[in-house]
Each structure stands twice: as structure tokens, then as C-alpha cells.
Amino acid sequence: MFKNLKPVIAIDGTAGSGKGTLARKIAQILNFDHLDTGKLYRYLAHLELKENKKILDIIKYKNKINFSEINNLDLRTEKISSSASIIAKKREVRDFLTKFQRNFSSFPPSGNGSVIDGRDIGSVIIPNAEVKFYIDANLEVRSKRRLKEIESPEKNDVLSYNEIYKQILSRDIRDKGRSESPLKKTKNSILIDTSFLSPEEVVTRALGEIKKVF
């Protein structure tokens, strides 16, 4: 079983639950490096759409994939998110990214430790993570958060609440039902329901649990 060389805080959870926001804030507070693994999948989905090639053909040429440009791209579009959720079911894709994520956990840029968020971090990628969280919120709350996130007076094609609700529900079903590394709460993961908590309250609760370990 893989054992990370540096401390890892693993944060898994459903889409729109707030795990990314929590991960970024915790990393900043602890001076750990943050890795949003969802971005890795969205980037591969972006490449598939951009190059008009099957993702399995793209990852055969590993030296051509430059993850360093991830933060310079808009990978939050509904088309990319939907495609990313689909390719994430492929074993070859997950194996490819597992190596990248584990290397990051053992050799974080800062040399201190990392906060890694995704869907299978505590269950599959970093099973020996020092602290594991499972973040969730009810579907209605997550849909409203997503709607607020994409709303813009400059956009005329913003999805309706009902459309977003259906998309998140569909993603939940795919993430939890896939045969390869499904989204699930491990026995030793700490559950935080963010439905009625502010981002600050979520951080405070998480830090309290982290302090018990570090």
C-alpha cells in the first residue's frame, strides 16, 4: 500500500460541497501545498476536446502533457466538467493521474506537506493520509452555490437552477457508481456537512480536527 513521504490532508467530497474552498484555506494556513485533483481531470478533458482525440490516445504521449498551464485556463465550463466526470471512469486515466498525485504528495513544492482534494484521495490515492475529510452538503444547497458561482451579467447562456440540479445529481450518480475508484466516505474520514455552515465555520471545524493529529 502506498505511503506518502510528507504529511497529507486528504479532502474528498461531492461536487459543490465546498471541499476546494476548504482545501485552499487550510493549505494557506498550514503553509502546505494545495492540489486540486479535479483540475487534472478537467485539463485532460480540455485536451480531448481541443485536440479532438480520444483521451487514451493522448496519455500515450505523456511527455506532451504539461500540467503547468492548468491555472492559466478556464476549466470550469459545464462541457469540460461533464467530460471530465466521464473520462474519470476510465482505469487508464486514473492510473495515469494516480502517479502524478502520489508524487506530489511525497514531494510537495514547499517540502512541508500537502492538502489534496478530490473524489478518491483518502480511499485510493493516499490511503495513509494523516487526516481525511469527507465534505458534503444537500443537493439543493450545492445547486444554488453552483448557480451563484456561474451567474454573470455578461453571460446570456447561464444554466437554470433546474438544469444545474440535474447536472449535479447526474454527476453524483456517476462519481458514486463508477467501478473505478468510486466516491465514498472511508471509515476513518471525518464527515463535515457544509449545508448550513459558512466557509469560515467549516475551516474552524476542520482545523480543530487537524490539531488533534498535528
N, C-alpha and C positions, 0 to 999 in steps of 0.2 A: 504493500500500500504506500502511495506517495506521501512523503513527509516534507513539508516546507522547511526551508533553512532559516527563514526570518518570520517574525510574528505576523499572523494574518487574522484580520477580522472579516469574516465571510458574511455577506448580506444577500439573502435570496428573498424573492417575493413576487407578487403579482404585478402586472402592468398597471402603472398609475398609483401604486400604493405609497410612493414616496421614498423608496429604497435608495434611489440615485441621489436625491437631495440629502438624505441622512449620510450616505457614504462620503459625499464630498465634504460635508461639515465635520464629520468625525476625523477624516483624513487631515483636514486643515488643523484641527485642534491638537491632534496627536503628532503632527508633523510626519505622517505616513504618506505613502504614495497611493493614489486612487486609480483603480482600473474599472471602467465601465465596460463589462464584457458584452453588453448588448450592442455597444458601438461596433465591436469586432464583427458581429454577425450582420449588422446593418451595412457595414463597409463592404463585406463580401457580397451582400445583396446589391449594393450600389455598383460594384464591379460587374456583376452578372447582367444588370440592366444596361450599363454603359457599354460594355464590350459585346453584348448580345451573344454571350456564350454560356454554356452550362457551367455552374459553379464547380463541378467536379473536374472539368477540363481546366478551369482557371487555377485551381490549387495544385495542379500537377506541376506548375511552374512557380514554385514557392518564392524564388528569388525576385519575381516580378511584383510581389505584393508588398507594398510599402505602407505599413500602418501609421507611419509618422504623419501622414497628411489627414488623418481622421478628423482632427479638431478644426480643420480648415473647410470642412464640407457640411452641408445641411443634410443630415441623415435622419431627420425626424419626420419626413414625409410619410403619409399613410401608405403610399405604394411601397416604399422601401421597408417600412415596419412590417407590413403584411408579408412581403417576400422573405424578409429575414426570419420570420417565425416559421415559414415553410422550409427553408433550407436548413434551419437548425435541427430539423428532424433527421437529417442525413448523418449517418455514422462517420463517414469520411470527413465531413465538415467539422464535426465535433472533435474528432481525434486530432485534426489539424490544429484547431484552436486550443485544445487542451494543453498541448505542448507549449504554446505561447503563454498561456495563463499561468501555468506552473513555473515556467522560467521567470516570469515577472514576480511571482510570489517569493521565490528563493533569492532573486537578485533585483530587488526594487531599486530604482534610480537613487533614492536618498540613502539607501543602505540601512534604514531604520526598520521598516515594516510596511505592510500594505493593507488597504481596505478594498476588497474586491466585491463588486455587486453583480448579480445576475440571476439565473434560474436554477443552477445546479452546483453552485460554488461549494457549499458545505456538504452536499451529499456525494458529489463525484469529483470535482476538480481539486479541492483542498479539503479532504475528509478529516485531516488532523488540525484544522484551523483552531487557533486558541480560543476564539469567540465566534459563535454562529448566531445570526439573527434570521428570523423569517418575518418579513414585513407584509402586512395585508390590510385591506380596507374593503368595505362593501362595494358592490359593483356600481351602485348609484353614485356614491361619492367619487369613485375613480373616474367615472364617465364625466361628471361635472368638472373635475380637475383637468381632464384632458381637453374638454371643450373650452375652458378658460385659457388653457395653455396655447391653443391654436387660434383663438379669436384675434382678429386684427381688422381695423377699419380699412386696411389696404387690400384685403382679400375679399373676393366675391364668391369664392367656391368653398367656403368653410362648411364642414360637415355639420349636420344637425345633431342634437343630443341623442336622438333615437339611433342614428347611424353609428355614432361613436359607441353607444351602449352595445349594439350588436357586434361591432368590431372587437371590442374588448372581451365580450363574452366568448366570441369565436376564438380569440387568442388564448383565453384561459383554458378552453377545451383542448386546443392543440398543445399547449405547454404542459398541461397535466396528463394528457392522454397519450403523448408520444412514447414510443417504445424505447427510444434512446434518451437517457438522462431526463426523465420527466420532472417537472416542477413538483417538489414535495417538501414538507417540513420534516427534518430529521428529529430523532428523539431528543438530541441534546441541543437543538436550536431554540433560541429564546423568541417566543412569539410577541410581536408588538402590533396591535391593531390600531392603525392611524386614523380610522374613520372620524373620530371626534377629538383628535389631538392636533395642536398646532405643530409646525415643524420644530419649533423651539422645545416643546414638551417631548417630542419624540427623541430629540438629541439628548435631552436631560435624562430621560429614562434609559437610553442606550448607554450613555456614559456611566450611569450608576452600575450597570451590569458589567461593563468593561473594567471598572475599577476593582471589581471583586476578583478579577483574574490577574490584572497587571498591577 
